[in-house]
Amino acid sequence: MDSGGGVLLASSSTAVEQMGGGGVGGMRKNPTMICAPIMADSVDKMIIDLDKAKASGADLVEIRLDSLKSFNPTEDLKTLITRSPLPTLFTYRPIWEGGQYEGDEPSRLDALRLAMELGADYVDVELQNWELKIQCSVSVVVVLCFFAKELGNLVAKIQAAGADIVKIATTALDITDVARIFQITVHSQVPIIGIVMGERGLISRILCAKFGGYLTFGTLESGIVSAPGQPMIKDLLDLYNFRSIGPDTKVYGIIGKPVSHSKSPILYNEAFKSVGFNGVYVHLLVDDIANFLQTFSSTDFAGFSCTIPHKEAALKCCDEVDPVAKSIGAVNCIIRRQNDGKLFGYNTDYVGAISAIEEGLRVSQNMSSAAGSPLAGKLFVVIGAGGAGKALAYGAKEKGARVVIANRTYDRAKELADIVGGDAISLADLDNFHPEDGMILANTTSIGMQPKVEETPVAKPALRYYSLVFDAVYTPKITRLLREAEESGAIAVSGLEMFIGQAYEQFERFSGLPAPKELFRKIMSKY
């Protein structure tokens, strides 16, 4: 039912009571249910998936009848209802609503009526077939509507018509579209299922547990979805700790574009769980950071990590900025003060990256940490003049290095070089830039990041002039740049080290608790 527009009918007044609350061992902090779409092409396969859904932790199943290659309504519906270990929702979606059913309308609607008579808990029909309600003795109606501009007015009309549950499914053009769904969910007089599809709408599927949504959809396997953007049930339960999200849970997240590659939710959610902190950390695909921060202005949205390309714009959005972040000209951590909602910006990038580079040099040169920074006097080449580039350039300068900025746009490189008292070159000239041996190279761009793993910012022959190469990209952990650096005899330092280093301070700012450093390393060692 996550795809297509329609009306959802329940055949029994007990459906809401039977499915709407509780939890194993009293650990559940919200009544929001997880519904598993079942989309196999045969009844036998569906029965296997029904058992899988139960084992995975789902609360109910959506049986997509339109995915069946052959369908005998009387026999098959009876079998599916009898054999399902969970409450059932039947959907028979026609092609004109994004489904696979190609037959005539009367046969399709007859099958749905039969499902109701045989004891289905819910039946999903399209908005155009609202009259089915009149022809059936039902007590719960869910209206599903696509692309409605006047969502609030629509919901009010549906409520006035006597609907017991309202469902809205739409697609986010911008992540701020999700805020409207949260607002409607919180203020609705009847239960709401509010789904915003696509990557920008992912938070609607997770945070519905905080805002009182009736259910969310979770898939049994990766990639097998009934609508764009559905997470796996396993991720809802294990990654986002879905059952532990309550009205008072604070929301944190990684603001970026792209952002789905980020391992931050894995790291922070596991750490939050380990120390008993009531927070959830999510991916936030953001196009305009100022618009995002203005829209999600509640103190419920308590803190954010910022990544490419928003670190410089983030600085301008903050009410106050830490002096170091101001010097760098970029923010990678935003905290919303709880008593007045003001935004405070910090930069933890430079500490994580510079520490990782220094450690790599010390180990290779067998130096003591008491001997001062091994970067002092070194020629330090930074690729990129964005937020991370500024952080690395600032950090290297602070440690006594001589800084050179290489950027695709020379003017941007020159601008940053002037700020830190360094030199600038064009990225195109970097392959032939080798004034001395034993230089340090730090890539702060996204070149070489998944999925474009074969890209590299520097030709391999140029790498022999460097004693250490650092890459801020950490997906994959060993980029082409790092692999070729090692083959050229340089020390390779992964962006994972920077990621872990900067995360310590962010965790402490988010939670007010000491960072579980050993746990961070253990979690990230798996990737």
C-alpha positions, 0 to 999 in steps of 0.5 A, a space after each residue: 500500500 506504500 505505492 499507488 493512491 487509494 483507500 484502505 479498509 479494515 474488516 474488523 474494529 479489532 484491527 487497531 486494538 490488535 495491532 496498535 501497541 505493546 512491545 516485547 518485554 515492555 521495551 517498546 517506546 512507541 506504538 508505531 508498527 512495521 509493515 512488511 510488503 510481500 511481493 512474491 510471484 506465487 502463493 507458495 513463495 508468499 507463505 515463505 515470506 510471511 514467515 520471514 516477516 514474522 521472524 524479522 520483527 514485522 507487526 503486519 504484512 502487506 500482501 501485494 496480490 498484483 505481484 502474483 503471476 496466477 491468482 485464484 481469489 477464492 482459494 488463494 485468499 483463504 490460504 494466505 489469510 489462514 497461513 499468515 502468522 501476522 495481521 494482513 493488509 491486502 493490496 491489488 494495485 492496478 497499473 494506472 496506480 503504479 501496480 502490476 494488475 492489468 485486468 478489469 476493475 470489477 474483478 479486482 474489486 470483487 477480489 478485495 471484497 472477498 478478502 474482507 469477507 474471508 477475514 483480512 484485517 485491512 484491504 487497500 483500494 484506490 481513492 477513486 473507489 471510495 464508494 467501496 466503503 458504502 458497499 462494505 460494513 467496515 469500521 476503519 478507513 485509510 485514505 491514501 493520496 498522492 501529490 496532494 497540494 492541499 494536504 491539510 485540507 484534504 486530511 480535514 475532509 477525510 476526517 469529516 467523512 468519518 475516516 478512522 485512519 488517514 494515510 498520505 503518500 507523496 514524494 519529496 522534492 525537498 527534505 523540507 516537504 517531510 516537515 508538513 507530514 510530521 505537522 499533520 501527523 502530530 495534530 491529526 485527530 485520527 491515526 495517520 500513516 504519513 509516507 514521503 517517498 524517495 531518499 529525501 523522504 527517508 526520515 518520514 519512515 524512521 521518525 514517524 515513530 517519534 511523531 506518532 505515525 500509525 505504521 511504517 514500511 520495512 522490506 525483508 531484503 535490500 532492493 526489494 521495495 514496493 515504493 522508493 526509499 523503503 528501508 529494510 526491517 533489519 535497519 529500522 530495528 537494528 540501525 535506527 533502534 526503531 522500537 526505542 524512538 519515543 516522543 522525547 527522543 532527540 534527532 541528530 543527523 548527517 547533512 550532505 549531498 550525496 549522503 547515503 554513503 555515510 557511515 555516521 548513522 551506524 556509528 552514532 546510533 550504536 554509540 547512543 544505544 551503548 550509553 543509554 542516550 535517548 537520540 536517533 541519528 539519520 541521513 539527511 539529503 539536503 539541497 539548501 541547508 539554510 532552508 532545512 535548518 529554518 524548517 526543522 527549527 524545533 529543539 527536537 532536531 538537536 544537532 547535525 554533522 555537516 559534510 560536502 557541500 554544506 560546510 561553508 554555508 553551514 557557518 552562515 546559518 549559525 547564531 554563534 560560531 566557535 573561533 576555530 571554525 570561524 578561522 577555518 571558514 567552515 562548520 562540520 558540527 551544529 548544536 541547537 541549544 535547548 533553552 532557546 533554539 540558537 545554533 552553534 557551529 564547530 569544526 572538528 574536522 581539522 583535529 581528526 585529520 591532522 591527528 591521523 596524519 601526525 600519527 602516521 608520520 610518527 609511527 613511520 619515523 619512530 618519533 615520540 609525541 613529545 618531540 613536537 609535530 612531525 608536520 613542522 617545516 614539511 610542505 603540505 599539499 591540500 587538494 580542494 578549497 572547500 570546507 574540509 580543505 580549509 580545515 586541513 590547511 588551517 590545521 597544517 599551518 597551525 602545526 608549522 607546515 608550509 601549505 600549498 592549495 591545489 584546486 580545480 578553480 585556481 582563484 579559489 585555491 589562491 583565496 584560501 592560500 592567502 588566508 592561511 599564508 600559503 601558495 596556490 596551484 591549479 589541480 591540473 598542474 599538480 601532476 608536475 608539481 614536485 619542488 622537493 621530496 618527502 611532501 605530504 598530500 591531503 585530498 579533501 575532495 570527493 574524487 574517488 568516492 563511491 561509486 566513482 572508485 576508479 577516479 583519482 586526483 593525482 597521477 600515480 607517477 607524481 606520488 613518489 615525491 610524497 612521504 605520506 598521502 591522506 584521503 578524506 574519502 573513506 568509502 571505499 576505505 582504500 581509495 585508488 589514490 591511497 592504493 597507488 600511494 602505497 605502491 609508490 612507497 608513501 604512507 597511506 592514511 585513510 579518511 576513516 581515521 579522520 572520520 573517527 577522530 572528528 566523531 569523538 568530539 561531535 558525540 560529546 557535543 551531541 550527548 554531553 557524555 564521554 565518547 566511547 572511543 573503543 566502541 567507535 574503533 570496533 564499529 568502524 573496523 567492520 568497514 
